[in-house]
Amino acid sequence: DVKVTQSSRYLVKRTGEKVFLECVQDMDHENMFWYRQDPGLGLRLIYFSYDVKMKEKGDIPEGYSVSREKKERFSLILESASTSQTSMYLCASSIMGTAHEQYFGPGTRLTVT
Amino acid sequence: GDSVTQMEGPVTLSEEAFLTINCTYTATGYPSLFWYVQYPGEGLQLLLKATKADDKGSNKGFEATYRKETTSFHLEKGSVQVSDSAVYFCALSMNTGFQKLVFGTGTRLLVSP
């Protein structure tokens, strides 16, 4: 089974802190994605990556950056956390050519106070 | 841009009731359509898909038919179970380029015994 793991299920950070969310997949997938999930808004794509060191902006990249130094790991970085970034963050992966068939991690619920 | 509209929830049903969750889409071309499901505390899982008009996707007793004339992909199940309680997301992906997913806002289903 494909497994996508995220470093924390729950995280509480203070405004202005730098926050790292880590995602690891074990199926050698080329594509990886970061979404945020908010009530009434569904899933919104923040960033995605189709190869090591490659990244593309999604629909809401402002306030976020990403890093993909190894194929299996995709990190989301909040340079200076704000309360508006309190959300559920979901990581996903897929094989090349099937970006629509994604495997999701369990999510990290981030609270910024 | 491309978008997906789902009925608002929650949808509350008794066990063995018939389920319909409505989904319509707007797209410039002919997308592939998907239903993803998110069980409590878990990430999203692909439930079913359809890649062209009149295709019917099915899985675990759920079905959805790709209707080009009504731009719809409604999810149905003849007899729901308590274990079907989850959030259901309709999504589309264009069949060109990177094939990113565009999600609806999700519909929560609550099934009582």
Interface residues (C-beta under 8 A of the other chain):
Chain A: V4 G40 L41 G42 L43 R44 L45 F48 Y50 E56 G58 L90 A92 G97 T98 A99 H100 E101 Q102 Y103 F104 G105 P106 G107
Chain B: S32 F34 G41 E42 G43 L44 Q45 L46 K49 F89 A91 S93 F98 Q99 K100 L101 F103 G104 T105 G106
